[in-house]
């Protein structure tokens, strides 16, 4: 009769890939029993170290696939083929639990084991490179469908698509007046633009940037809504300013992110490199009372207040790195980002558990990949038309 201590030892050897064929057969037989289902979930989560959860929550799908290959190819001796075939569904269950645990580590406010569930077939494809260019005269161009030769000409500037989801502006003449263009991304869209001064901008879903086709005068100013990441070209004689509804950010040359969605409670500016100054929009461009932050810090701006804190760069910049990543986030926070990227509406029914989540997936993954993992924590989802229903 197998003891819990022995099974725990075998499971650790399985994770370390040091288990032999006989021990592997014992493990399969043990978890083939109905009473083993709860125990395997406990062992899976117990064996996840904090390092795995903190540093590798995103991007472990390839690792899980590699484990699956090993499970099939190395731990299936021909003389035990019948045994493996018989117990393969339970091994697959164990692997599925391990995949979910590795792929999205769940930090919970209540201490109980998650419930393993099957695919509920909610299929919503991720967003992609989609945006609309609005010219100074009001004409619009759908950037994801147009070719270079169909982008309307504008005086003193060449506009070209230089790659998938990228637009570049090149000033050809010295402009006599400011001519503005706007790039807008829809829900489920993202885009990049290289401005006339070679500043590189990433636009997240449901965002926009308004900018001049040539920077003239003694400053460079753009206006954004939603979320954008900037790698600002250095020019000491022309400070770069990013304006939102709540604040103005001034830089000379640096890398930073601004999250200024209308459905969020505040505007968050996160600095990755260099230095920026942030002030409330109500004070105009008077930066004498502005907050200055260093790399790894962020400001949180509301209508009448600015505070400075330590930034979690992994979370703040995840979208720019093609990831959805959260650290100690509520389901409501997660769903706001999900709604923008997967272009869906979200509604809540019943009392939603008050828990915090840490983990993530790639933005190229189907929505169902995320929902299956969240369901491990006593959440349920239903898709009706284009509305995702969240319920306990």
C-alpha angles and dihedrals in degrees: 000000000000117000123218089244091055093047090049089052092050091049092053089050089051091054090047091048091236097113118120126221096261093048090047090054090052090051093050093048092049095051090042086073116093093235091057097068096084093043094054091054089052092050093048094054094039091056095054106101122212089248091061093047097046103038107026105034091115123057103018095123092097090052091053090049089053091052089051091053090051090049092054101037107031104030098047108084113190093236089060098042094120092051092050093047091049095050099031093103089059092046089050089051090053091048091047090053091048091048093052093046093049094040097052119012110204120215107197134194090214121059109232137108121270121244117241113227137177131248110291092197099239099156118189118155120227125252125264147186102320130141145141124232114212113199127212092260093051099259115140132213125195100223098196092060105032127090126220095261091055097056104106116248119246127195114268098002140081118210121196141167105238099179145342107320095355132117125187130199121207119185111222100178137025106266120229095200139018113270114187132213126184129206116200128188120202127218103292093027139106134174145175129222132186107211124218091267090053093255108152117221129189115200120204124210119298092015139121142196126201115198141157118259086230129021110232130170125031100310143042114227132180132172123218140185124193115008134331138167119214134202098186121207110234118251116153093191093055117045115208116233129193115196127198132168091271107031152007122232119203124196140158097207126336149115119259145144129228121198109190107153115159092228093057120087095235146007113258122200115192123191120213100169138004123004136297137186121217128195137170116268089232089069093055114214094329099129095174088099098035127127115245119205135193130218111294093029131101138194124224112207128193127173095283107013145057125197131182126221144155113284128225096220093188092060098037096049099034094103092055088052091052095257139117104217132166134184118199090337128158121240088250091057090049094047093052090060091042091053092052097046099039093038097234138126121242128212130178126219124189129351107327113212112256100233137138125231133205122188143060154210136220117276089234091066123102115258089244090067089063096041093052089058096046088051088065086075100058096273124129132198138199127184115214112180101310097335122099111211114209116199139157 
